[in-house]
Amino acid sequence: MVSLIRIRMRTVLAGLALVAAAVLLPVAPAKAQVVALVNGEPITALDVAHRTRLLTLTSQGRSPDRKTVLEELIDERLKLREAKKFGAVPSDSEVDTAFGNIASRARMSTAQFAQMLSAQGSNERSFKDRLRAEIAWGGLVRARYKVVAQVGDNDVAAALSARKQEAPQRITEYTLRTVVFVVPRGASDATYEARRRDAEALRARFQGCDEGLAIARSAKEVVVRNAVRKASADLTPALRELLNATPDGKLTPPERTEAGVEVVAVCSRREVAGQTAVMKEVRQELVSERLQTQSKRYMAELRRAALIEYR
């Protein structure tokens, strides 16, 4: 009887030891479900979920269907693969700068912007992956189809005639000075945020280029660049809108760049004769349309040559 009890006790203790060992062993994380392979590179269900939330955020709450999201991720993999072939993948610093500018326009630090993405069900990595692919692809398309996208005066005239547009004969010329609050490479988000606050403080005190730029020059680690003149017709619509919203003698909102945090002083503006803004806008539109057409053809080529497996 005693020996039988001992045998049972040993069996129970051995079982407990196995349970304890199982508890103590590290649990391997479940493998993410692969929903597609692009030339052997996986796209997971988690990738799709994060991108869906991101696209919902950037499209004012309209949630895209799963196929749309998956096709975007496939295109993204192909864009980056093609860019890598030509050594045209943007560096981390380029992507970080673009990410920081978007955060700045949303009046957030990069850390706050990343936290907001996470809280909304997306993440910083998905956002930066998208940025990296778009920057790389834009450069590839412009380099490959530069000649094709050239637009002549006759093309512009034909487009204006088709639209029955009359082009005004005067444009606005701005005199601008860029003020850089220098930030060392590799600096933390906290450093950028501190410099952004410095830039905002200067904006509050800035009452004109003569006095304001003198104040800027007296600050530590601040560079005031030489004056440049820019015609409104040469600016992107977004920049033209920004300068139009900035009174003479005032500064634009801070923007993060590779050099640090920058603001632009609008020192003066004047109406001048020259090539019309409408003509340049039409030219830019035609170039954009041609590049968009070539972009679609380029992507179609990559898709035909790729091995895409849906699961």
C-alpha positions as CSV (number, residue, x, y, z in Angstrom):
1,M,0.0,0.0,0.0
2,V,2.8,2.4,1.0
3,S,4.7,1.8,-2.2
4,L,1.5,2.3,-4.3
5,I,0.9,5.7,-2.6
6,R,4.6,6.6,-3.3
7,I,4.2,5.7,-7.0
8,R,1.0,7.8,-7.2
9,M,2.7,10.7,-5.5
10,R,5.6,10.6,-7.9
11,T,3.2,10.5,-10.8
12,V,1.4,13.6,-9.5
13,L,4.6,15.5,-8.8
14,A,5.9,14.6,-12.3
15,G,2.7,16.0,-13.8
16,L,3.0,19.2,-11.8
17,A,6.5,19.6,-13.0
18,L,5.4,19.3,-16.6
19,V,2.7,21.9,-16.1
20,A,5.2,24.2,-14.4
21,A,7.6,23.8,-17.3
22,A,4.9,24.5,-19.8
23,V,4.0,27.7,-18.0
24,L,7.6,28.9,-17.8
25,L,8.4,28.2,-21.4
26,P,8.1,31.3,-23.7
27,V,5.0,31.2,-25.8
28,A,5.8,31.7,-29.5
29,P,3.6,34.5,-31.0
30,A,0.9,33.3,-33.4
31,K,2.0,33.7,-37.0
32,A,0.3,36.6,-38.8
33,Q,-2.1,35.4,-41.5
34,V,-0.6,35.9,-44.9
35,V,-3.2,37.1,-47.4
36,A,-1.0,37.7,-50.4
37,L,2.6,37.2,-51.6
38,V,4.3,39.7,-54.0
39,N,7.4,38.1,-55.5
40,G,7.7,36.1,-52.3
41,E,7.2,39.1,-50.0
42,P,4.2,38.6,-47.7
43,I,1.3,40.9,-47.0
44,T,-0.5,40.0,-43.8
45,A,-4.1,40.5,-42.6
46,L,-2.6,42.9,-40.0
47,D,-1.1,45.0,-42.8
48,V,-4.5,45.2,-44.4
49,A,-6.2,46.1,-41.1
50,H,-3.7,48.9,-40.4
51,R,-3.9,50.3,-43.9
52,T,-7.7,50.2,-43.9
53,R,-7.7,52.3,-40.8
54,L,-5.2,54.7,-42.3
55,L,-7.2,55.1,-45.5
56,T,-10.3,55.7,-43.5
57,L,-8.6,58.5,-41.6
58,T,-7.3,60.2,-44.7
59,S,-10.7,59.9,-46.6
60,Q,-12.8,61.6,-43.9
61,G,-14.2,58.4,-42.4
62,R,-15.1,56.5,-45.6
63,S,-13.8,53.0,-45.2
64,P,-12.3,51.4,-48.3
65,D,-13.2,47.8,-49.2
66,R,-10.7,45.1,-48.5
67,K,-9.8,44.6,-52.2
68,T,-8.9,48.2,-52.7
69,V,-6.6,48.1,-49.6
70,L,-4.9,44.9,-50.7
71,E,-4.3,46.2,-54.2
72,E,-2.7,49.3,-52.8
73,L,-0.4,47.3,-50.6
74,I,0.6,45.1,-53.6
75,D,1.3,48.2,-55.7
76,E,3.4,49.6,-52.8
77,R,5.6,46.4,-52.7
78,L,6.1,46.7,-56.4
79,K,7.0,50.4,-56.3
80,L,9.6,49.8,-53.6
81,R,11.1,46.8,-55.3
82,E,11.4,48.8,-58.5
83,A,13.0,51.8,-56.6
84,K,15.5,49.4,-55.0
85,K,16.5,48.2,-58.4
86,F,17.5,51.7,-59.4
87,G,18.9,52.8,-56.0
88,A,16.0,55.2,-55.6
89,V,14.5,54.2,-52.2
90,P,14.2,57.3,-50.0
91,S,16.3,57.4,-46.9
92,D,14.8,57.1,-43.4
93,S,15.7,60.8,-42.9
94,E,13.7,61.8,-46.0
95,V,10.7,59.8,-44.9
96,D,11.0,61.1,-41.3
97,T,11.1,64.7,-42.6
98,A,7.9,64.1,-44.7
99,F,6.3,62.5,-41.7
100,G,7.3,65.4,-39.5
101,N,5.9,68.0,-42.0
102,I,2.5,66.2,-42.1
103,A,2.5,66.1,-38.3
104,S,3.4,69.8,-38.1
105,R,0.6,70.8,-40.5
106,A,-1.8,68.9,-38.1
107,R,-0.3,71.0,-35.3
108,M,1.2,67.9,-33.6
109,S,4.7,66.6,-32.8
110,T,5.7,63.4,-34.6
111,A,5.2,61.5,-31.3
112,Q,1.7,62.9,-30.9
113,F,0.9,62.1,-34.5
114,A,2.2,58.6,-34.2
115,Q,0.1,58.1,-31.0
116,M,-3.0,59.4,-32.8
117,L,-2.5,56.9,-35.6
118,S,-2.1,54.1,-33.1
119,A,-5.2,55.2,-31.2
120,Q,-7.2,55.1,-34.5
121,G,-6.1,51.5,-35.2
122,S,-3.3,52.2,-37.6
123,N,0.4,52.8,-36.9
124,E,3.4,54.9,-37.8
125,R,5.0,52.1,-39.8
126,S,2.1,51.8,-42.1
127,F,2.0,55.6,-42.7
128,K,5.7,55.8,-43.4
129,D,5.6,52.7,-45.7
130,R,3.1,54.5,-47.8
131,L,5.1,57.8,-47.7
132,R,8.3,55.9,-48.7
133,A,6.6,54.2,-51.7
134,E,5.0,57.4,-53.0
135,I,8.2,59.4,-52.7
136,A,10.1,56.7,-54.5
137,W,7.5,56.2,-57.2
138,G,7.1,59.9,-58.0
139,G,10.9,60.2,-58.5
140,L,11.0,57.1,-60.7
141,V,8.1,58.2,-62.9
142,R,9.4,61.7,-63.4
143,A,12.9,60.4,-64.3
144,R,11.7,57.8,-66.7
145,Y,9.0,59.9,-68.5
146,K,10.5,63.4,-68.3
147,V,10.6,63.8,-72.1
148,V,7.1,62.3,-72.6
149,A,5.6,64.7,-70.1
150,Q,7.0,67.8,-71.7
151,V,4.2,70.2,-72.6
152,G,4.7,72.9,-75.4
153,D,3.0,76.3,-75.8
154,N,0.8,74.9,-78.5
155,D,-0.5,72.2,-76.1
156,V,-1.3,74.9,-73.5
157,A,-3.0,77.1,-76.1
158,A,-5.1,74.2,-77.3
159,A,-6.1,73.4,-73.7
160,L,-7.1,77.0,-73.0
161,S,-9.0,77.2,-76.2
162,A,-10.9,74.0,-75.4
163,R,-11.8,75.4,-72.0
164,K,-12.7,78.8,-73.5
165,Q,-10.6,80.5,-70.8
166,E,-9.2,84.0,-70.9
167,A,-5.9,84.2,-69.0
168,P,-5.2,87.3,-66.9
169,Q,-2.1,89.2,-68.0
170,R,-0.6,89.9,-64.5
171,I,0.8,87.7,-61.7
172,T,1.9,88.2,-58.1
173,E,5.6,88.3,-57.3
174,Y,6.6,87.6,-53.7
175,T,9.9,88.6,-51.9
176,L,10.6,85.8,-49.4
177,R,13.2,85.1,-46.6
178,T,13.5,81.7,-45.1
179,V,14.4,81.4,-41.4
180,V,15.8,78.1,-40.3
181,F,15.9,77.0,-36.6
182,V,18.7,74.5,-37.0
183,V,18.2,71.0,-35.5
184,P,21.1,68.4,-35.6
185,R,20.6,65.2,-37.6
186,G,19.2,62.4,-35.5
187,A,17.8,64.8,-32.9
188,S,14.8,63.6,-30.8
189,D,11.2,64.7,-31.4
190,A,11.4,66.7,-28.2
191,T,14.2,68.8,-29.8
192,Y,12.1,69.4,-32.9
193,E,9.2,70.3,-30.7
194,A,11.3,72.8,-28.7
195,R,12.5,74.4,-31.9
196,R,9.0,74.6,-33.2
197,R,8.0,76.5,-30.1
198,D,10.9,78.9,-30.7
199,A,9.6,79.4,-34.2
200,E,6.1,80.1,-33.0
201,A,7.5,82.6,-30.5
202,L,9.3,84.5,-33.3
203,R,6.1,84.5,-35.3
204,A,4.3,86.2,-32.4
205,R,6.9,88.9,-32.3
206,F,7.5,89.3,-36.0
207,Q,6.1,92.7,-37.2
208,G,8.1,93.2,-40.4
209,C,11.1,91.9,-42.2
210,D,13.6,94.5,-41.1
211,E,13.0,94.3,-37.4
212,G,11.8,90.7,-37.4
213,L,14.8,89.3,-39.2
214,A,17.2,91.2,-36.9
215,I,15.5,89.5,-34.0
216,A,15.9,86.1,-35.8
217,R,19.6,86.7,-36.4
218,S,20.2,87.4,-32.7
219,A,18.8,84.0,-31.7
220,K,21.0,80.9,-31.2
221,E,21.4,78.4,-34.0
222,V,19.1,80.3,-36.4
223,V,20.0,80.9,-40.0
224,V,18.4,83.6,-42.1
225,R,18.7,82.9,-45.8
226,N,19.0,85.4,-48.6
227,A,16.0,87.0,-50.2
228,V,14.4,85.2,-53.1
229,R,11.6,86.3,-55.5
230,K,8.9,83.8,-56.5
231,A,6.2,84.3,-59.0
232,S,2.8,83.0,-58.0
233,A,2.6,81.1,-61.3
234,D,5.7,79.1,-60.4
235,L,4.3,77.9,-57.0
236,T,2.2,74.9,-56.2
237,P,-1.4,75.6,-55.4
238,A,-0.9,74.7,-51.8
239,L,2.1,77.0,-51.4
240,R,0.4,79.8,-53.3
241,E,-2.6,79.5,-50.9
242,L,-0.3,79.6,-47.9
243,L,1.5,82.7,-49.0
244,N,-1.8,84.4,-49.9
245,A,-3.0,83.7,-46.4
246,T,0.2,85.2,-44.9
247,P,0.2,89.1,-44.7
248,D,3.2,91.1,-45.8
249,G,5.7,91.3,-42.9
250,K,4.5,88.1,-41.3
251,L,5.8,84.5,-41.1
252,T,4.3,81.2,-42.4
253,P,3.6,78.4,-39.9
254,P,6.7,76.3,-38.9
255,E,7.5,73.3,-41.1
256,R,10.0,70.5,-40.3
257,T,12.8,70.0,-42.8
258,E,16.1,68.2,-43.0
259,A,17.8,71.3,-41.8
260,G,15.5,71.8,-38.8
261,V,12.3,73.8,-38.4
262,E,11.7,76.5,-41.0
263,V,9.4,79.5,-41.4
264,V,9.1,81.8,-44.4
265,A,8.9,85.6,-44.1
266,V,6.7,87.3,-46.7
267,C,8.5,90.6,-47.0
268,S,6.5,92.0,-49.9
269,R,4.4,91.2,-52.9
270,R,3.6,93.1,-56.1
271,E,1.6,92.6,-59.3
272,V,3.8,92.2,-62.4
273,A,3.4,91.4,-66.0
274,G,4.6,88.1,-67.4
275,Q,3.5,84.7,-68.4
276,T,0.0,84.2,-67.0
277,A,-0.7,82.2,-63.9
278,V,-3.5,80.4,-65.8
279,M,-1.1,79.3,-68.5
280,K,1.4,77.9,-66.0
281,E,-1.4,76.2,-64.1
282,V,-2.7,74.5,-67.3
283,R,0.9,73.5,-68.2
284,Q,1.3,71.9,-64.7
285,E,-2.1,70.1,-65.1
286,L,-1.1,68.7,-68.5
287,V,2.2,67.5,-67.2
288,S,0.5,65.9,-64.2
289,E,-2.0,64.2,-66.4
290,R,0.7,62.8,-68.7
291,L,2.7,61.5,-65.8
292,Q,-0.4,59.9,-64.3
293,T,-1.0,58.1,-67.5
294,Q,2.6,56.9,-67.7
295,S,2.5,55.9,-64.0
296,K,-0.5,53.6,-64.7
297,R,1.3,52.0,-67.7
298,Y,4.5,51.5,-65.7
299,M,2.5,49.8,-62.8
300,A,0.7,47.6,-65.3
301,E,4.2,46.5,-66.6
302,L,5.4,45.7,-63.1
303,R,2.2,43.7,-62.3
304,R,2.5,41.7,-65.5
305,A,6.1,40.8,-64.6
306,A,5.4,40.1,-61.0
307,L,4.4,36.9,-59.2
308,I,1.4,37.8,-57.2
309,E,-0.3,35.1,-55.2
310,Y,-3.6,35.7,-53.3
311,R,-4.5,33.5,-50.4
